[in-house]
Amino acid sequence: MSAFHDLTLRGLDGQDLPLAQFRDKVVLVVNVASKCGLTPQYAGLEKLHLQYRERGFSVLGLPCNQFAGQEPDNEAQIREFCSLNYGVTFPLAAKLEVNGSGRHSLYRLLAGEGAEFPGDITWNFEKFLVGRDGRVLARFSPRTAPDDPALLQAIEKALG
């Protein structure tokens, strides 16, 4: 099992969210926020999740309030917002930090020193494509839309 699959997050519902559930799946890990100009990407992320889930794909949303305070809500409010406004069915974790001294261990793995694609997260909706084996395959900027051809091609390739 990979280091990615060894981690357990806390879900928006307060329950454990073990990343082991994504073993043998391709995962698009995205730091999300409800009050951002890029928030409408939730719709495209949900579409991706539904389009590819039968082939072993999932989006994993990770709320973060480190960029201009654009995720100020609590877990219940975030869950309600995502459900009511975008019909989100993909897993969402509790808020976490993606940069700085409080960087969550998942983000140390994704973007920390020694990572395949190192460097601080630049803004909300930065994306990491993680392969079935837990290896990070690609990193996409926040402005890369969920229907961007390069992102779709990377997902297709990872799914085989």
Secondary structure, DSSP 8 states (H G I E B T S, - for coil): --HHHH-EEEBTTSSEEEGGGGTTSEEEEEEE-SSSTTTTHHHHHHHHHHHHGGGTEEEEEEE--TTTT---S-HHHHHHHHHHHH---S-BB-----SSTT--HHHHHHHSTT-SS-S---STT-EEEE-TTS-EEEEE-TTS-TT-HHHHHHHHHHH-
